[in-house]
Amino acid sequence: MKITTRKVAIVGCGLVGSTTAFSLVTQGVCDEVMLIDINEERAYGEMLDMRDSIEYLNRNVKVKTGTYAECGDMDIIVITAGAPPKQGQTRLDTLEMSAKIAKSIVEPIMKSGFDGIFIAISNPVDIIAHYIYKLSGLPKNQVIGTGTAIDSARLQNMIAQTVNVDPRSVHAYSMGEHGDSQMVPWSTVTIAGKPFYDVIADNKELVGDVDLDELVYRTTQEGWEIFNRKGTTYYGIATACVGVIKAILNDENRIIPVSTLLEGEYGERDVYAGVPTVLNRSGAYDVLEIHMTPGELARFKESTRVIREYTDRIMKLNL
């Protein structure tokens, strides 16, 4: 008889990392959560606090602290450690420092014998995920960035508010960069199967004039709206990450727009970008290549151009 234990490590116990870990514990997603942070006291304190919650939850998830050397038997490692942007910066402005941090994490983890799945949250997430892929030498399906998963959730919320429906009835993807250049293929957006264009046309009195470009802009700025008010975001992105983890550990074949390596899809190669992806126990199992209009595809390619430009820059630095 073989009994397997599902283990997830979180690297970085700041607000994003600790919230991700707590979501794993409260939802009972895995059997064991290991916290790793350069500030060992912070990690230990988070562990103690989470452990105190077990009595009142549905199951006992073991929470412990650990080191990179103990990562060899982990199924999934989430990297949240990175350089937070300062006021006036973009996610891309933090690239070099975040890449250095990623390298200092990935190299010792790989020495532990780790052969599981990396999930990157650290920004700029598309480029950091690609960098982790190169550093680790793992197959592309085993290195994922959270990509536009959170952006798509934000977009669905905004569309739902526009037409007054539950956001879970909205099917829409934000794609490309998790950043200012992301785009939305509006021709594929539906509400309970009805094309969004038709919903707008049929409900003029309800929705009025809908500015699609404004909705995209608001989606790109939502994170900054939160950042400017409370210093950072963590509930949304942590929950999105846990959604990705659940899809993998439960072998769900669920489609989530994560950042994965494109190898011909949408006419793009050797670039990580947020695209609808089938997630199961193997990680990023397959890319769902949706059909876009020529104009939408052009905007997607402009977004991947931005990602590639910065990816090439960090690869040439040889940090």
C-alpha positions as CSV (number, residue, x, y, z in Angstrom):
1,M,0.0,0.0,0.0
2,K,1.3,3.5,-0.9
3,I,0.1,6.6,0.9
4,T,1.3,9.9,-0.5
5,T,1.5,13.2,1.4
6,R,0.8,16.3,-0.5
7,K,3.4,18.9,0.4
8,V,3.6,22.6,-0.5
9,A,6.5,25.0,0.4
10,I,6.1,28.8,0.5
11,V,9.2,30.8,0.0
12,G,8.7,34.3,1.4
13,C,6.6,34.9,4.5
14,G,5.5,38.4,3.8
15,L,1.9,39.3,3.4
16,V,1.5,37.4,0.1
17,G,3.3,34.3,1.2
18,S,1.7,34.1,4.6
19,T,-1.8,34.7,3.2
20,T,-1.2,32.0,0.6
21,A,-0.1,29.6,3.3
22,F,-3.1,30.4,5.5
23,S,-5.4,29.9,2.6
24,L,-3.9,26.5,2.0
25,V,-4.5,25.7,5.7
26,T,-8.0,27.0,6.0
27,Q,-9.1,25.3,2.7
28,G,-7.4,22.0,3.7
29,V,-5.8,21.9,0.2
30,C,-2.7,19.8,1.2
31,D,-1.3,17.7,4.0
32,E,1.7,19.8,4.8
33,V,2.8,23.5,4.4
34,M,6.4,24.4,4.9
35,L,7.4,28.1,5.4
36,I,10.8,29.4,4.4
37,D,12.0,32.9,4.8
38,I,15.3,34.7,5.2
39,N,13.8,36.1,8.4
40,E,13.6,32.8,10.3
41,E,11.9,34.4,13.3
42,R,9.1,35.8,11.0
43,A,8.6,32.3,9.5
44,Y,8.4,30.7,12.9
45,G,5.9,33.2,14.2
46,E,3.7,32.7,11.2
47,M,3.9,28.9,11.7
48,L,2.9,29.2,15.3
49,D,0.0,31.5,14.5
50,M,-1.4,29.2,11.8
51,R,-1.0,26.1,13.9
52,D,-3.2,27.7,16.5
53,S,-6.1,27.8,14.0
54,I,-6.2,24.1,13.3
55,E,-8.6,23.2,16.2
56,Y,-11.3,25.2,14.5
57,L,-10.8,24.1,10.9
58,N,-12.1,21.1,8.9
59,R,-8.8,19.2,8.9
60,N,-5.3,19.1,10.4
61,V,-2.8,20.6,8.0
62,K,0.7,20.3,9.3
63,V,2.5,23.6,9.3
64,K,6.2,23.8,9.8
65,T,9.3,26.0,9.0
66,G,12.1,24.7,6.9
67,T,15.1,25.3,4.7
68,Y,15.9,25.0,1.0
69,A,17.7,21.7,1.8
70,E,14.4,20.2,2.9
71,C,12.6,20.9,-0.4
72,G,13.5,17.7,-2.1
73,D,10.2,16.0,-1.4
74,M,7.9,19.0,-1.9
75,D,5.3,18.6,-4.6
76,I,4.9,22.4,-5.2
77,I,7.1,25.3,-4.2
78,V,5.6,28.8,-4.3
79,I,8.0,31.7,-4.7
80,T,6.6,34.9,-3.4
81,A,9.9,36.6,-2.4
82,G,10.8,39.5,-4.5
83,A,11.4,43.3,-4.6
84,P,8.2,45.2,-4.0
85,P,7.7,48.3,-6.2
86,K,8.0,51.7,-4.8
87,Q,5.6,54.6,-5.4
88,G,5.7,55.5,-9.1
89,Q,7.4,52.3,-10.2
90,T,6.0,49.6,-12.4
91,R,6.3,45.9,-11.8
92,L,9.0,45.8,-14.5
93,D,11.1,48.3,-12.5
94,T,11.8,45.7,-9.9
95,L,13.0,43.1,-12.3
96,E,16.8,43.0,-11.7
97,M,16.5,42.7,-7.9
98,S,13.6,40.2,-8.1
99,A,15.7,38.1,-10.5
100,K,18.7,38.1,-8.1
101,I,16.4,37.0,-5.3
102,A,14.9,34.2,-7.5
103,K,18.4,32.9,-8.4
104,S,19.4,32.8,-4.7
105,I,16.3,30.7,-4.0
106,V,16.1,28.4,-7.0
107,E,19.8,27.2,-7.1
108,P,19.8,25.8,-3.5
109,I,16.4,24.3,-3.9
110,M,17.5,22.4,-7.0
111,K,20.5,21.1,-5.1
112,S,18.0,19.5,-2.7
113,G,16.8,17.2,-5.5
114,F,13.5,19.0,-6.0
115,D,11.6,17.7,-9.0
116,G,8.2,19.1,-8.4
117,I,6.4,22.2,-9.6
118,F,7.4,25.8,-9.1
119,I,4.7,28.5,-9.0
120,A,6.0,32.1,-9.2
121,I,4.1,35.0,-7.8
122,S,7.1,37.4,-7.6
123,N,6.8,40.3,-10.0
124,P,7.3,40.9,-12.9
125,V,5.9,37.4,-12.8
126,D,6.0,36.4,-16.5
127,I,9.8,37.2,-16.6
128,I,10.6,35.7,-13.2
129,A,8.8,32.5,-14.2
130,H,10.8,32.3,-17.3
131,Y,14.0,32.9,-15.4
132,I,13.1,30.2,-12.9
133,Y,12.5,27.9,-15.8
134,K,16.0,28.6,-17.2
135,L,17.7,28.3,-13.8
136,S,15.9,25.1,-12.7
137,G,16.3,23.1,-15.9
138,L,12.9,21.6,-15.2
139,P,10.4,20.9,-18.0
140,K,8.2,23.9,-18.9
141,N,5.1,22.3,-17.5
142,Q,6.7,22.3,-14.1
143,V,7.4,26.1,-13.9
144,I,4.3,28.3,-13.8
145,G,3.7,31.9,-13.1
146,T,0.4,33.1,-11.6
147,G,0.2,35.3,-14.7
148,T,-3.1,37.0,-15.5
149,A,-5.1,34.7,-13.1
150,I,-5.8,37.6,-10.8
151,D,-6.2,40.1,-13.6
152,S,-8.9,37.9,-15.1
153,A,-10.7,37.7,-11.7
154,R,-10.6,41.5,-11.5
155,L,-11.9,41.8,-15.1
156,Q,-14.8,39.4,-14.3
157,N,-15.7,41.4,-11.3
158,M,-15.9,44.7,-13.3
159,I,-17.9,43.1,-16.1
160,A,-20.3,41.6,-13.5
161,Q,-20.8,45.0,-11.8
162,T,-21.5,46.5,-15.2
163,V,-24.3,44.1,-16.0
164,N,-25.3,43.2,-12.5
165,V,-24.6,39.5,-12.4
166,D,-22.6,37.1,-10.3
167,P,-18.9,37.3,-11.5
168,R,-18.8,33.6,-11.6
169,S,-21.3,33.7,-14.5
170,V,-18.8,35.8,-16.5
171,H,-16.3,34.0,-18.6
172,A,-13.5,36.3,-19.6
173,Y,-9.7,36.3,-19.8
174,S,-7.1,39.0,-19.5
175,M,-4.0,37.8,-21.4
176,G,-0.4,38.6,-22.0
177,E,1.6,40.5,-19.4
178,H,0.6,40.7,-15.8
179,G,1.1,44.4,-16.2
180,D,0.2,47.5,-18.2
181,S,0.3,45.8,-21.7
182,Q,-2.2,43.0,-20.9
183,M,-5.2,42.7,-23.3
184,V,-8.7,41.2,-23.4
185,P,-10.0,39.2,-26.3
186,W,-13.5,40.7,-26.1
187,S,-14.8,38.6,-28.9
188,T,-14.5,35.5,-26.6
189,V,-16.1,37.1,-23.5
190,T,-19.5,35.6,-22.5
191,I,-22.0,35.8,-19.7
192,A,-23.5,32.4,-19.1
193,G,-22.6,31.5,-22.7
194,K,-24.1,34.7,-24.3
195,P,-21.5,36.9,-26.1
196,F,-20.7,40.0,-24.1
197,Y,-21.2,42.1,-27.3
198,D,-24.8,40.8,-27.5
199,V,-25.4,41.5,-23.8
200,I,-24.4,45.1,-24.3
201,A,-26.5,45.4,-27.5
202,D,-29.6,43.8,-25.9
203,N,-29.5,45.8,-22.6
204,K,-28.7,49.4,-23.6
205,E,-31.0,50.8,-20.9
206,L,-29.3,48.6,-18.2
207,V,-25.6,49.0,-19.1
208,G,-25.5,52.2,-21.2
209,D,-22.4,52.9,-23.2
210,V,-19.7,50.4,-22.2
211,D,-16.1,51.6,-22.7
212,L,-14.2,48.4,-23.3
213,D,-10.8,50.1,-23.3
214,E,-11.7,51.7,-19.9
215,L,-12.5,48.3,-18.5
216,V,-9.1,47.0,-19.6
217,Y,-7.4,50.0,-18.1
218,R,-9.2,49.6,-14.8
219,T,-8.1,46.0,-14.7
220,T,-4.5,46.9,-15.1
221,Q,-4.8,49.6,-12.4
222,E,-6.8,47.6,-9.9
223,G,-3.6,46.3,-8.1
224,W,-2.3,49.9,-7.8
225,E,-5.7,51.0,-6.5
226,I,-5.2,48.6,-3.7
227,F,-1.5,49.3,-3.3
228,N,-2.1,53.0,-2.9
229,R,-4.6,52.4,-0.1
230,K,-3.1,49.6,1.9
231,G,0.5,49.2,0.7
232,T,0.2,45.9,-1.1
233,T,-2.2,43.3,-2.4
234,Y,-2.4,39.8,-0.9
235,Y,-5.9,38.4,-0.5
236,G,-6.7,38.2,-4.2
237,I,-3.4,36.9,-5.5
238,A,-3.0,34.4,-2.6
239,T,-6.4,33.0,-3.3
240,A,-5.7,32.8,-7.1
241,C,-2.5,31.0,-6.3
242,V,-4.3,28.5,-4.1
243,G,-6.8,28.0,-7.0
244,V,-3.8,27.0,-9.2
245,I,-2.4,24.7,-6.5
246,K,-5.8,23.0,-6.1
247,A,-6.1,22.4,-9.8
248,I,-2.7,20.8,-9.8
249,L,-2.9,18.6,-6.7
250,N,-6.5,17.5,-7.4
251,D,-5.7,16.8,-11.1
252,E,-8.7,18.9,-12.1
253,N,-7.8,19.8,-15.7
254,R,-9.1,23.2,-14.8
255,I,-8.4,26.1,-17.2
256,I,-6.8,29.1,-15.5
257,P,-4.9,31.9,-17.3
258,V,-1.4,31.4,-15.9
259,S,1.9,32.3,-17.3
260,T,3.5,29.5,-19.2
261,L,6.0,29.0,-21.9
262,L,4.6,29.4,-25.4
263,E,6.1,27.2,-28.1
264,G,4.1,28.2,-31.2
265,E,0.8,29.0,-29.7
266,Y,-0.6,32.3,-30.9
267,G,2.5,32.4,-33.2
268,E,4.8,33.0,-30.2
269,R,7.9,31.1,-29.0
270,D,10.2,31.2,-26.1
271,V,8.2,33.7,-24.0
272,Y,6.2,33.2,-20.9
273,A,2.8,35.0,-21.0
274,G,-0.6,34.7,-19.3
275,V,-2.8,32.4,-21.4
276,P,-5.7,30.0,-20.6
277,T,-3.9,26.8,-19.6
278,V,-5.1,23.4,-18.6
279,L,-3.8,22.6,-15.1
280,N,-3.5,19.1,-13.7
281,R,-1.1,16.9,-11.8
282,S,1.6,17.4,-14.4
283,G,1.4,21.2,-14.0
284,A,0.8,23.3,-17.1
285,Y,-0.6,20.4,-19.1
286,D,-1.7,22.2,-22.3
287,V,-2.4,25.7,-23.6
288,L,-5.9,26.4,-24.7
289,E,-5.4,28.4,-27.9
290,I,-8.6,30.5,-28.2
291,H,-9.4,32.2,-31.5
292,M,-9.0,35.9,-31.5
293,T,-9.7,38.6,-34.1
294,P,-6.7,40.0,-36.0
295,G,-6.8,43.2,-33.9
296,E,-6.9,41.2,-30.6
297,L,-4.0,39.0,-31.8
298,A,-2.0,42.1,-32.6
299,R,-2.5,43.5,-29.1
300,F,-1.6,40.2,-27.6
301,K,1.6,40.1,-29.7
302,E,2.4,43.7,-28.5
303,S,2.1,42.5,-24.9
304,T,4.4,39.5,-25.5
305,R,6.9,41.9,-27.2
306,V,7.1,43.9,-24.0
307,I,7.6,40.7,-22.0
308,R,10.3,39.4,-24.4
309,E,12.2,42.7,-24.3
310,Y,12.6,42.5,-20.5
311,T,13.2,38.8,-20.5
312,D,16.0,39.2,-23.0
313,R,17.5,41.9,-20.8
314,I,17.6,39.8,-17.7
315,M,19.0,36.8,-19.5
316,K,21.8,38.9,-20.9
317,L,22.8,40.1,-17.4
318,N,23.8,36.6,-16.4
319,L,23.2,37.4,-12.7
